[in-house]
Amino acid sequence: MSPESARLRQALVEVFPSYVHRMIEASALPAGASIDAAVDEGRRRLADELDELFDRPFSEQDRSPMQTFRDALAIPTAALEAVEAEPVDRDPADTALLPEDRYGLAPAGSQDLGEDVWRAHLAWGIAKAEGVAGMVPVAASQGPTRPVAALVGMDLMDRSKIEAAAHAAGYELTVLRNPAAITAAIADRPPVVVFVDLAHRSADEAIRQFGDSGVRAVAYGPHVDDIALMRARSLGAVDAVPRSRFFRDLSRWFPALA
C-alpha cells in the first residue's frame, strides 16, 4: 500500500461514523442502537474493502475509494429501511445517478467529507496518475511522456486554446467526448487535471467520476448559470467558474510540475 493510499484509507475510515451520523441527524432520520451498530459495521466493511483495494497495484484498482465509501453506506441504509424510516426528498439527477441512496447518505465527492479527506484524496489521485502513466510504454522517437490533462467538451475553439495552454504548461491534452471515453481514461491513464465544459451532456457524470478517482476537476460555463456552477461544485469540482474567468488566464488551472 502506497503512503498516499494509507493516508486516504485512514482518513475515510475515521470520518465514516461522524459523517453518517451527521447526515442522519441533518435529515431527522431515526437514531438508536441498531443504527449505531450498522454504522460501526459499515466502517469495518469500508476498512476491509479499502485494504483489499489499496493492496493492489494502481493499474489493477478497478473501483474508486469514493465508490467503496458509498458501497459501505448500504449497511446503515439497510438499518434505516429495517426501522421503516421515510426516504428523504432528493434531487432528480441524484436519484437517477444513485437510486439506491434512499436516505441521501452518499457524498457527492470527497469535499463533502472534510478538508483532510479531500486533500488525501487529491494526493492519492496524483500518485495514481503518476503511477499509471509511468507504466505506459513510449517509443524512443516520442521522447519523455508528458503528464495528461483532459477536456470534456466539444467546442473546437475551446480545445485549441486549452491545448496551447496545456503544451505551454508541460501537459499533453486529451479530449473526452462521451462516458465510455471518460471511464477508459480513468482506468488506463488518469489525467492530473480535467476541464469540464458544463454545456457538455456528460458534464455532471464526468465531474462525479473524476472526483471519485481523485482527479482535480475544474468546470466552466456561462456566468448567468449560477445553478450549474453550484451543482458542479457539489458534485466534486474543485472550482467552477464563468467562461470569461476560466479563459482569462488558462495557465493558472494547470498544477505546477516539478
Beta strands, then each sheet from edge to edge (+ up, - down):
strand 1: 148-152
strand 2: 172-175
strand 3: 193-197
strand 4: 216-221
strand 5: 239-242
sheet 1: 2+ 1+ 3+ 4+ 5+
end
